[in-house]
Amino acid sequence: MSIRDGTHPGIVASWASGYALAVLIGIDHLVIAVPDPDAAAADLAAALGLTPGGGGRHDRLGTYNRLLWLGDTYLELIGVFDAGLAGESWVGQPTLTVLASAAGTGLATWAIATDDLEADLDRLRTTGSDLGPARVGERRRPDDQVVTWRLAASPTLEPDGPPFLIEHDRTSAEWTVEDRAARALAPARLTAIEISVTDVAATTFRFLKTVGLRFRPSLQGGGARDADIGRQIVRIMPRRPDPVPPTAIRLTIPGRPPVRTDLLGCRWVIGS
């Protein structure tokens, strides 16, 4: 396994006894379903000071997006341009589910980066992971360049379920050495994602079995549990009865004052 950049050094995700070894790099991206990706990108830029990037269309999936880069990790603000296609696609289905919810926006799913998808799938399947076969994905940008990748996902994706694995094509747009060097200069970084669930034990076991994340008691307390992916943390927390967004996204931006705001169905927390 190679290391993508200094932001996400490769690590070995520890498995409980009896589970296979998986090598994972870091959180690749968060997929946030929104009615209008352009408007959502502008809202995040105004509220948090993040710089919107490009985006494009998943022509065969019925979805389109705008990106906000955090080093090699990114926020994917995803919308639907063809509900029929989206309803039959792996990422369109969870997107439509969130858009049809009471909130109408929020985390749909998320991804973990790998540099060797096939090797990770071989290891994970030995202990019962339900990740499907590797498939090729692509997105056409407005400048007609095509971004390509390979991924493997469970049959059903959901905000509080296990993520999918993704391996980017380093020869395609957005993943060349030059592209990655340019965005490495941006100061904003994702430090943690916090997901509230009804059953912490059952959820962390699903994460362990599906993608090999091993959780420990969180220093935050309250029954929360943490797992490390590179320099980032995935925190699974008991769902509270008060109307708090089910997902919290923690960012760090050196020099920025602390910010806490609810936007796009998520709680955003910025620290220095």
Backbone bond lengths (Angstrom), bond angles and torsions (degrees), N, CA, C in turn:
res aa  C-N    CA-C-N  psi(-1)  N-CA   C-N-CA  omega(-1)  CA-C   N-CA-C  phi
1 M - - - 1.447 - - 1.527 109.57 -
2 S 1.317 116.69 138.53 1.451 120.82 175.68 1.518 109.54 -99.06
3 I 1.320 116.27 172.93 1.459 121.57 179.33 1.517 108.26 -105.89
4 R 1.336 116.90 129.61 1.463 119.97 -175.96 1.509 111.42 -67.26
5 D 1.334 117.77 -50.32 1.453 121.26 176.52 1.516 107.78 -164.99
6 G 1.316 116.98 -177.11 1.449 120.58 -179.22 1.506 113.42 -67.40
7 T 1.327 117.88 -16.86 1.450 121.00 -179.17 1.512 111.53 -73.26
8 H 1.324 117.47 -40.63 1.454 121.90 -176.21 1.520 110.73 -124.96
9 P 1.339 118.49 77.96 1.458 118.22 177.79 1.513 109.99 -65.57
10 G 1.324 116.37 143.96 1.462 119.57 179.60 1.515 110.89 -65.03
11 I 1.320 116.30 140.71 1.456 121.31 176.91 1.502 108.76 -137.03
12 V 1.308 115.08 164.58 1.454 120.99 173.01 1.511 107.72 -97.70
13 A 1.331 117.39 120.96 1.461 121.35 178.20 1.513 108.42 -77.97
14 S 1.319 116.68 122.53 1.463 121.52 -177.14 1.511 110.52 -72.63
15 W 1.304 115.17 135.62 1.463 121.75 177.34 1.513 109.71 -109.56
16 A 1.295 115.90 151.47 1.461 120.03 172.08 1.520 108.50 -66.71
17 S 1.325 116.02 159.58 1.462 120.79 179.90 1.517 110.52 -53.84
18 G 1.325 115.70 132.53 1.456 120.30 179.30 1.511 113.62 95.95
19 Y 1.332 118.23 -6.13 1.468 120.72 179.77 1.516 110.10 -108.70
20 A 1.318 115.55 150.58 1.460 121.01 -176.18 1.524 111.50 -72.55
21 L 1.317 114.88 165.19 1.457 122.15 -179.21 1.522 109.20 -90.92
22 A 1.330 116.93 134.81 1.463 121.28 176.49 1.516 109.01 -128.48
23 V 1.309 117.79 136.77 1.456 122.21 179.13 1.524 108.03 -104.58
24 L 1.332 115.79 116.50 1.454 121.17 -176.67 1.520 109.07 -126.65
25 I 1.328 116.88 150.86 1.460 121.15 -171.46 1.515 112.73 -96.37
26 G 1.311 116.84 -51.17 1.447 121.44 -176.13 1.514 109.89 176.38
27 I 1.313 116.01 179.64 1.459 120.21 174.22 1.525 107.43 -71.14
28 D 1.309 116.48 122.19 1.461 120.47 -177.56 1.529 110.78 -81.38
29 H 1.332 116.22 -54.56 1.457 118.60 177.34 1.516 111.71 -161.92
30 L 1.322 115.16 159.27 1.454 123.55 176.25 1.520 108.24 -108.69
31 V 1.326 116.87 130.24 1.463 122.02 -178.64 1.536 107.84 -99.29
32 I 1.322 116.33 111.57 1.461 121.67 -176.63 1.526 108.19 -112.80
33 A 1.323 116.46 116.00 1.461 121.99 -178.50 1.530 109.84 -77.20
34 V 1.320 115.45 129.92 1.468 121.42 -178.90 1.532 108.99 -141.64
35 P 1.336 117.54 151.48 1.462 118.91 177.45 1.522 113.23 -66.30
36 D 1.345 116.96 -32.76 1.463 121.63 -175.87 1.530 108.65 -141.04
37 P 1.322 118.46 101.62 1.472 120.35 -177.55 1.521 114.33 -59.41
38 D 1.321 118.07 -36.43 1.468 119.72 -179.99 1.526 111.01 -65.74
39 A 1.330 116.48 -44.66 1.459 120.21 179.12 1.526 110.79 -66.09
40 A 1.341 116.93 -39.00 1.461 120.52 179.71 1.526 110.86 -65.08
41 A 1.331 117.11 -39.85 1.465 120.50 178.06 1.522 110.35 -62.84
42 A 1.329 117.13 -40.56 1.462 120.80 178.07 1.524 110.91 -65.32
43 D 1.327 117.59 -38.14 1.467 121.20 178.78 1.528 111.27 -64.13
44 L 1.335 116.84 -43.75 1.462 119.83 178.79 1.527 111.36 -66.54
45 A 1.315 116.54 -37.04 1.461 120.05 178.51 1.526 110.38 -63.62
46 A 1.335 116.61 -42.69 1.456 120.18 -178.26 1.522 112.00 -70.80
47 A 1.334 117.28 -39.16 1.462 120.74 -174.23 1.522 112.83 -81.52
48 L 1.329 117.31 -35.22 1.458 120.43 -171.22 1.525 114.05 -118.29
49 G 1.325 117.39 -10.14 1.448 119.62 -179.02 1.512 114.12 80.22
50 L 1.335 117.31 14.82 1.460 120.60 177.85 1.526 109.96 -78.76
51 T 1.318 116.23 149.65 1.461 120.67 -178.59 1.518 110.36 -98.11
52 P 1.329 118.52 117.55 1.471 120.04 178.67 1.525 110.89 -64.42
53 G 1.318 115.65 143.19 1.453 121.31 175.91 1.514 110.26 -107.44
54 G 1.316 115.62 -152.33 1.453 120.33 -178.28 1.512 112.09 -83.39
55 G 1.301 114.72 -150.50 1.455 121.67 -177.96 1.508 108.72 167.84
56 G 1.309 116.08 -155.98 1.455 119.81 179.56 1.509 111.33 160.13
57 R 1.341 115.22 -161.39 1.463 121.55 -175.14 1.523 111.10 -117.19
58 H 1.338 114.29 140.70 1.460 121.04 166.93 1.531 105.00 -95.10
59 D 1.320 116.03 89.45 1.466 120.69 -168.94 1.523 113.07 -57.04
60 R 1.319 117.31 -35.74 1.465 120.54 -176.49 1.528 113.20 -90.07
61 L 1.345 116.85 -5.88 1.465 120.76 -176.30 1.518 113.78 -108.30
62 G 1.334 116.30 -11.45 1.460 119.70 179.07 1.516 114.43 79.92
63 T 1.339 117.66 14.64 1.462 121.02 -177.68 1.529 110.93 -124.56
64 Y 1.334 114.97 162.64 1.459 121.31 175.72 1.519 108.01 -145.47
65 N 1.346 117.91 164.29 1.454 118.05 -172.04 1.517 113.72 -151.70
66 R 1.330 114.24 169.35 1.464 124.87 164.90 1.516 106.67 -128.79
67 L 1.319 116.97 146.09 1.458 122.23 -177.53 1.523 110.87 -114.91
68 L 1.320 115.11 149.02 1.457 122.31 169.07 1.524 106.86 -127.81
69 W 1.325 116.99 117.04 1.461 121.99 -171.18 1.519 111.40 -87.00
70 L 1.325 115.45 139.52 1.463 124.50 176.16 1.524 106.48 -129.38
71 G 1.342 116.57 73.00 1.455 120.24 -167.53 1.514 107.79 70.78
72 D 1.338 117.88 -130.58 1.459 121.00 176.86 1.522 112.05 -89.24
73 T 1.316 117.19 -7.31 1.461 120.85 170.85 1.527 107.83 -86.80
74 Y 1.325 117.05 152.72 1.456 118.08 178.59 1.521 111.51 -149.09
75 L 1.326 113.87 159.98 1.456 122.56 171.75 1.521 107.25 -97.17
76 E 1.312 116.51 126.64 1.464 121.37 176.86 1.522 108.97 -107.06
77 L 1.322 116.02 110.31 1.456 121.68 176.41 1.524 106.71 -91.26
78 I 1.322 117.00 110.69 1.457 121.14 -168.85 1.521 111.66 -115.07
79 G 1.320 115.41 134.80 1.458 122.32 176.32 1.523 109.98 -126.00
80 V 1.320 116.11 -179.73 1.467 122.12 -175.56 1.526 109.40 -120.33
81 F 1.341 116.29 129.23 1.469 119.48 173.94 1.524 111.68 -107.95
82 D 1.342 117.91 -15.83 1.459 121.85 177.46 1.525 107.74 -143.08
83 A 1.330 116.80 101.17 1.468 120.69 -175.67 1.517 112.27 -63.38
84 G 1.338 117.88 -31.93 1.456 120.74 178.58 1.513 111.65 -63.83
85 L 1.339 116.65 -49.46 1.458 120.33 177.30 1.527 111.29 -64.43
86 A 1.325 115.94 -42.50 1.460 119.89 -178.08 1.523 111.28 -61.98
87 G 1.316 117.33 -39.25 1.455 120.63 -178.23 1.511 113.71 -65.05
88 E 1.330 117.01 -17.73 1.462 121.14 179.45 1.528 112.85 -105.79
89 S 1.333 117.47 3.26 1.468 120.29 -175.73 1.521 110.98 -108.36
90 W 1.314 115.02 154.74 1.461 121.41 -174.76 1.522 112.38 -61.60
91 V 1.332 118.88 -38.42 1.465 120.53 -179.54 1.524 111.83 -94.65
92 G 1.337 116.98 -22.96 1.454 119.71 178.98 1.520 112.26 -68.69
93 Q 1.330 116.84 -35.93 1.463 120.04 -178.18 1.525 112.31 -61.70
94 P 1.347 120.62 -53.06 1.462 118.71 177.93 1.524 112.90 -65.42
95 T 1.329 116.75 -29.48 1.465 119.42 177.31 1.519 110.67 -65.06
96 L 1.324 117.09 -47.27 1.464 120.82 178.83 1.524 111.54 -62.61
97 T 1.325 116.96 -37.14 1.465 120.34 179.47 1.523 111.00 -61.32
98 V 1.324 116.48 -44.27 1.475 119.83 179.21 1.517 110.59 -68.35
99 L 1.317 117.97 -42.27 1.463 120.39 -179.04 1.527 111.76 -63.54
100 A 1.340 116.72 -28.25 1.465 120.63 179.58 1.526 112.80 -88.09
101 S 1.324 117.99 -3.35 1.466 121.25 -178.52 1.517 110.64 -76.99
102 A 1.316 115.60 173.56 1.462 120.45 -179.54 1.526 111.53 -60.98
103 A 1.346 116.48 -38.85 1.463 120.12 179.89 1.526 111.65 -71.46
104 G 1.336 116.73 -34.08 1.456 121.03 179.09 1.509 114.69 76.88
105 T 1.319 117.81 1.25 1.456 122.98 179.57 1.526 108.37 -163.48
106 G 1.325 117.69 159.17 1.456 120.46 178.73 1.517 111.78 145.46
107 L 1.329 115.47 179.81 1.458 120.79 179.50 1.523 110.08 -62.06
108 A 1.336 116.37 129.66 1.471 121.62 176.79 1.528 110.87 -100.22
109 T 1.327 116.38 -42.31 1.467 123.37 177.80 1.512 107.05 -169.70
110 W 1.334 117.61 -177.22 1.456 120.44 177.20 1.520 109.09 -156.38
111 A 1.339 115.41 171.79 1.465 119.95 -171.63 1.522 111.71 -132.41
112 I 1.330 114.47 147.84 1.457 123.03 171.71 1.527 107.97 -108.19
113 A 1.321 116.52 137.38 1.464 121.39 -179.51 1.524 111.52 -84.82
114 T 1.316 114.97 141.97 1.462 121.82 172.65 1.521 108.31 -137.16
115 D 1.333 116.38 152.97 1.463 121.31 174.69 1.523 112.04 -102.87
116 D 1.335 117.25 0.86 1.467 120.48 179.07 1.522 107.96 -150.95
117 L 1.309 115.99 79.66 1.461 121.59 -172.98 1.522 111.87 -61.04
118 E 1.321 117.88 -45.53 1.456 120.34 -176.78 1.531 111.86 -63.56
119 A 1.328 117.09 -41.48 1.460 119.94 179.86 1.527 110.38 -65.11
120 D 1.328 117.18 -41.30 1.462 119.74 178.92 1.527 110.83 -65.27
121 L 1.329 117.25 -40.62 1.463 120.01 178.60 1.529 110.68 -63.04
122 D 1.319 117.44 -41.73 1.470 120.09 179.37 1.526 110.72 -59.18
123 R 1.330 116.61 -43.58 1.460 119.96 -178.80 1.530 111.50 -69.16
124 L 1.320 115.87 -45.48 1.462 119.64 -175.75 1.526 111.97 -65.45
125 R 1.307 117.02 -36.31 1.473 119.48 -177.65 1.521 112.85 -70.01
126 T 1.323 117.27 -19.29 1.461 118.24 178.67 1.521 111.83 -67.25
127 T 1.321 117.15 -18.39 1.462 120.69 179.89 1.519 112.16 -117.67
128 G 1.339 116.87 22.03 1.455 119.80 168.87 1.509 117.28 93.70
129 S 1.333 118.74 15.45 1.463 119.48 176.14 1.517 110.12 -61.37
130 D 1.341 116.68 141.68 1.465 120.48 179.00 1.529 112.11 -98.17
131 L 1.339 117.47 16.85 1.460 119.61 175.48 1.525 109.67 -59.10
132 G 1.325 116.10 134.31 1.451 120.90 -179.02 1.518 111.83 -77.95
133 P 1.327 116.46 -176.90 1.470 120.20 -179.45 1.524 111.35 -67.52
134 A 1.319 115.62 156.24 1.457 120.64 176.83 1.520 109.19 -62.74
135 R 1.312 115.70 137.84 1.464 120.94 178.14 1.524 109.30 -134.24
136 V 1.306 115.94 152.08 1.468 121.95 -179.39 1.523 109.02 -90.12
137 G 1.333 116.04 136.01 1.458 121.18 175.32 1.515 110.39 -125.03
138 E 1.320 115.41 159.28 1.457 118.88 178.16 1.524 109.97 -153.17
139 R 1.318 114.29 156.60 1.464 121.91 176.39 1.525 107.97 -137.74
140 R 1.320 115.74 130.24 1.459 120.00 179.03 1.528 109.64 -95.53
141 R 1.329 115.97 122.70 1.454 120.71 -178.75 1.529 110.47 -82.51
142 P 1.336 117.76 163.29 1.465 119.98 177.74 1.525 113.60 -58.38
143 D 1.350 117.28 -26.65 1.464 119.94 178.25 1.529 112.05 -84.41
144 D 1.345 116.64 7.94 1.463 124.90 177.23 1.529 113.64 76.03
145 Q 1.320 118.41 2.07 1.456 119.17 171.88 1.527 108.99 -74.76
146 V 1.332 116.05 149.96 1.462 121.02 -176.51 1.525 109.43 -114.28
147 V 1.328 115.30 129.80 1.460 123.09 174.97 1.526 106.88 -97.77
148 T 1.331 117.73 131.71 1.461 120.25 -177.41 1.531 110.60 -128.40
149 W 1.325 114.91 154.79 1.456 121.91 -179.48 1.517 109.06 -160.05
150 R 1.334 116.30 174.55 1.453 123.58 171.80 1.519 107.15 -127.62
151 L 1.338 116.45 143.70 1.455 119.59 -178.03 1.521 110.02 -145.45
152 A 1.316 114.55 164.37 1.461 121.91 173.59 1.521 107.44 -140.25
153 A 1.336 116.40 130.33 1.456 121.80 -175.18 1.515 110.76 -134.26
154 S 1.326 116.36 156.23 1.457 121.54 172.48 1.526 108.99 -68.64
155 P 1.342 118.40 162.30 1.471 120.90 -178.75 1.529 113.00 -57.95
156 T 1.332 116.98 -33.55 1.457 121.05 179.71 1.518 109.49 -126.88
157 L 1.329 116.61 127.92 1.452 121.82 176.96 1.525 108.95 -108.57
158 E 1.329 116.09 142.89 1.457 121.08 -178.51 1.516 108.84 -154.22
159 P 1.337 117.83 159.50 1.468 120.24 -174.69 1.520 114.24 -58.04
160 D 1.339 117.60 -36.79 1.456 119.56 -177.56 1.528 112.44 -102.75
161 G 1.321 116.84 15.32 1.455 121.41 177.54 1.512 111.34 -101.82
162 P 1.330 117.23 174.73 1.469 120.92 -179.80 1.524 111.85 -60.24
163 P 1.324 117.17 150.27 1.461 121.56 178.23 1.523 111.57 -77.98
164 F 1.312 116.32 179.25 1.461 121.68 173.30 1.526 108.87 -106.75
165 L 1.328 116.17 165.73 1.460 121.84 177.84 1.517 109.58 -103.12
166 I 1.324 116.43 144.69 1.462 120.65 -178.63 1.525 109.93 -140.75
167 E 1.327 115.23 140.88 1.464 122.68 175.08 1.521 107.68 -126.87
168 H 1.330 116.92 118.90 1.461 121.14 -176.03 1.531 111.28 -83.28
169 D 1.327 114.68 148.80 1.461 122.25 175.15 1.526 107.61 -83.15
170 R 1.338 116.29 109.31 1.457 120.12 -174.71 1.522 113.63 -72.17
171 T 1.326 117.78 -3.97 1.465 120.13 177.23 1.524 111.57 -98.73
172 S 1.336 117.16 -6.30 1.464 119.65 -176.97 1.520 110.46 -93.36
173 A 1.319 115.49 171.75 1.458 121.46 178.99 1.526 110.33 -54.89
174 E 1.328 116.11 144.56 1.461 126.50 175.94 1.519 114.19 79.89
175 W 1.340 118.58 -9.45 1.462 118.87 -177.56 1.522 112.83 -125.71
176 T 1.333 116.85 15.71 1.452 119.35 174.14 1.528 109.43 -74.14
177 V 1.325 116.14 166.60 1.465 120.82 178.10 1.516 110.41 -57.42
178 E 1.314 116.97 -40.81 1.465 121.04 -178.20 1.528 111.31 -66.81
179 D 1.339 116.47 -43.15 1.463 120.29 179.85 1.526 110.50 -60.76
180 R 1.312 116.33 -45.90 1.461 120.66 -175.66 1.527 111.43 -70.59
181 A 1.328 117.02 -34.99 1.464 120.03 178.00 1.528 110.51 -65.55
182 A 1.332 116.68 -38.14 1.462 120.23 -178.95 1.527 111.07 -65.04
183 R 1.320 118.06 -45.00 1.462 118.49 -176.92 1.518 112.94 -80.77
184 A 1.327 117.90 -12.85 1.462 120.16 176.12 1.522 111.40 -65.59
185 L 1.333 117.27 -19.40 1.455 121.32 -179.28 1.525 112.39 -78.70
186 A 1.334 117.58 -18.93 1.460 120.49 179.53 1.524 109.50 -66.96
187 P 1.345 118.59 136.53 1.469 120.00 -172.88 1.522 115.17 -79.84
188 A 1.329 118.94 -24.13 1.466 120.91 -173.64 1.523 110.78 -70.61
189 R 1.326 115.78 137.79 1.457 122.05 178.30 1.526 109.90 -138.89
190 L 1.325 115.82 146.90 1.455 121.60 171.93 1.521 108.34 -84.10
191 T 1.330 117.15 126.53 1.464 120.03 179.41 1.519 112.36 -105.98
192 A 1.341 117.49 -31.67 1.467 118.56 -177.31 1.517 110.56 -160.34
193 I 1.317 114.94 152.00 1.454 122.17 168.13 1.519 106.98 -122.85
194 E 1.319 116.71 132.39 1.449 122.72 -179.91 1.526 108.68 -115.64
195 I 1.317 116.51 125.59 1.456 122.10 -175.72 1.526 108.93 -120.97
196 S 1.325 116.91 122.79 1.455 121.65 179.31 1.520 110.05 -90.14
197 V 1.335 116.78 133.61 1.462 122.06 -176.00 1.521 109.63 -137.71
198 T 1.320 115.93 163.32 1.462 120.40 179.20 1.524 112.35 -80.22
199 D 1.326 118.57 -26.12 1.454 122.28 -177.42 1.521 108.93 -137.21
200 V 1.332 115.86 98.21 1.465 120.48 -176.13 1.520 111.30 -63.91
201 A 1.334 118.12 -44.52 1.465 121.08 -176.79 1.521 111.55 -61.94
202 A 1.341 117.05 -46.13 1.454 120.56 -179.30 1.531 111.18 -65.15
203 T 1.335 116.62 -39.52 1.459 120.21 -178.43 1.521 111.27 -67.79
204 T 1.323 117.79 -45.24 1.466 119.22 -179.45 1.527 111.41 -65.75
205 F 1.338 117.57 -32.04 1.462 119.10 176.23 1.536 110.25 -66.80
206 R 1.335 117.26 -40.74 1.470 120.14 177.34 1.523 110.78 -60.60
207 F 1.335 117.11 -41.88 1.456 120.75 178.64 1.527 110.33 -63.10
208 L 1.322 116.70 -42.04 1.464 121.04 178.72 1.515 110.70 -61.03
209 K 1.312 117.23 -49.14 1.466 121.36 -176.00 1.526 111.91 -69.23
210 T 1.337 117.18 -36.67 1.465 120.20 -173.82 1.520 113.16 -82.58
211 V 1.334 117.23 -47.77 1.469 119.17 -174.85 1.527 113.84 -126.32
212 G 1.323 117.80 3.79 1.459 119.92 171.98 1.504 116.50 83.17
213 L 1.332 118.19 20.57 1.454 119.99 177.86 1.527 110.44 -86.18
214 R 1.318 115.39 126.80 1.455 120.32 178.23 1.528 108.99 -104.98
215 F 1.309 116.60 127.88 1.458 122.04 -175.02 1.524 111.38 -102.65
216 R 1.326 114.85 151.92 1.458 123.72 176.31 1.533 108.16 -128.05
217 P 1.333 118.58 161.80 1.465 119.51 175.54 1.524 110.44 -58.50
218 S 1.321 116.55 134.68 1.459 121.31 -178.11 1.523 110.75 -82.19
219 L 1.328 116.22 143.87 1.453 120.70 174.27 1.520 111.62 -64.81
220 Q 1.329 116.39 -16.69 1.455 120.19 177.50 1.525 111.18 -68.25
221 G 1.333 117.28 -23.46 1.459 121.20 178.87 1.515 112.05 76.23
222 G 1.313 116.21 -164.75 1.455 121.37 177.36 1.509 114.43 68.17
223 G 1.327 117.61 20.66 1.454 120.56 -179.91 1.513 114.93 85.47
224 A 1.343 117.55 3.63 1.465 120.94 179.03 1.524 110.40 -74.61
225 R 1.334 115.76 154.06 1.459 121.37 178.03 1.532 108.71 -134.29
226 D 1.342 115.28 144.25 1.458 122.06 -175.26 1.521 111.42 -118.06
227 A 1.334 115.18 149.18 1.461 122.68 170.07 1.519 108.09 -134.23
228 D 1.322 116.67 141.81 1.458 122.19 179.50 1.520 110.43 -94.58
229 I 1.341 115.34 137.15 1.468 121.68 168.22 1.519 105.64 -132.13
230 G 1.326 117.90 103.24 1.452 120.47 -173.23 1.519 108.78 60.96
231 R 1.326 116.88 -128.88 1.465 121.86 178.82 1.524 112.39 -93.43
232 Q 1.287 116.88 10.29 1.454 121.55 -177.06 1.525 110.82 -109.54
233 I 1.330 115.45 161.46 1.457 121.91 -178.69 1.522 109.17 -124.60
234 V 1.329 115.29 137.35 1.463 122.06 167.54 1.525 106.13 -106.61
235 R 1.316 116.59 122.06 1.466 121.25 -178.09 1.524 109.25 -116.08
236 I 1.321 116.23 124.97 1.458 122.41 175.44 1.523 107.65 -103.45
237 M 1.336 116.93 125.27 1.456 122.07 -172.45 1.520 111.22 -126.21
238 P 1.347 117.38 149.48 1.471 119.36 174.32 1.526 110.22 -64.63
239 R 1.314 115.82 137.18 1.468 120.29 179.10 1.520 110.30 -71.80
240 R 1.322 115.93 133.55 1.458 121.06 -179.10 1.531 109.94 -97.43
241 P 1.343 117.23 155.22 1.466 119.69 -177.81 1.519 113.82 -73.39
242 D 1.342 118.02 -22.76 1.463 118.90 -178.01 1.525 109.96 -75.81
243 P 1.321 116.71 158.63 1.481 120.20 -172.59 1.528 113.37 -76.96
244 V 1.318 116.47 65.06 1.453 121.99 175.90 1.524 108.15 -95.48
245 P 1.340 119.13 137.58 1.466 119.15 177.11 1.521 111.48 -52.34
246 P 1.325 118.23 139.48 1.468 120.90 -175.85 1.520 114.16 -69.87
247 T 1.330 117.45 -13.41 1.465 121.33 -178.70 1.523 109.83 -127.02
248 A 1.331 116.05 132.74 1.463 121.09 172.35 1.523 108.28 -117.20
249 I 1.317 116.23 135.52 1.458 122.85 -179.01 1.519 107.41 -117.25
250 R 1.327 116.32 117.76 1.459 121.61 -176.87 1.529 109.94 -103.43
251 L 1.322 114.96 127.04 1.452 122.13 -179.48 1.518 109.61 -122.13
252 T 1.304 115.61 156.74 1.455 120.27 170.77 1.523 108.72 -125.07
253 I 1.342 115.19 132.90 1.462 121.73 176.94 1.520 106.55 -136.01
254 P 1.325 118.52 104.97 1.464 120.84 -177.42 1.520 111.66 -53.04
255 G 1.336 115.17 132.69 1.458 120.33 177.59 1.509 115.03 87.90
256 R 1.330 117.50 -12.40 1.456 119.45 179.85 1.524 110.40 -86.16
257 P 1.342 118.47 139.51 1.464 119.93 175.47 1.519 109.97 -67.92
258 P 1.330 117.65 155.86 1.464 120.23 179.18 1.524 111.33 -59.62
259 V 1.338 114.89 140.36 1.471 121.68 179.15 1.515 108.11 -136.12
260 R 1.326 116.97 138.29 1.457 122.48 173.00 1.523 106.99 -137.24
261 T 1.328 115.65 119.27 1.459 119.06 -178.03 1.520 110.00 -149.89
262 D 1.321 116.37 151.29 1.470 122.14 176.40 1.520 108.68 -101.40
263 L 1.331 115.35 123.60 1.456 120.79 -175.18 1.523 109.11 -156.11
264 L 1.320 117.24 138.46 1.465 122.88 177.35 1.529 112.10 59.30
265 G 1.324 116.37 35.14 1.455 120.36 177.44 1.516 114.79 74.89
266 C 1.345 117.92 10.26 1.457 123.25 -179.59 1.530 109.14 -130.53
267 R 1.323 115.30 157.92 1.468 120.53 169.88 1.509 107.99 -97.42
268 W 1.328 116.35 129.01 1.459 122.27 -178.00 1.519 108.73 -109.96
269 V 1.319 116.43 127.24 1.461 121.84 -177.59 1.525 107.78 -126.53
270 I 1.329 115.58 120.04 1.462 120.38 178.80 1.519 108.54 -114.02
271 G 1.317 116.32 128.75 1.462 122.47 173.69 1.513 109.03 -124.31
272 S 1.321 116.35 171.35 1.461 119.48 -179.01 1.525 109.62 -87.29
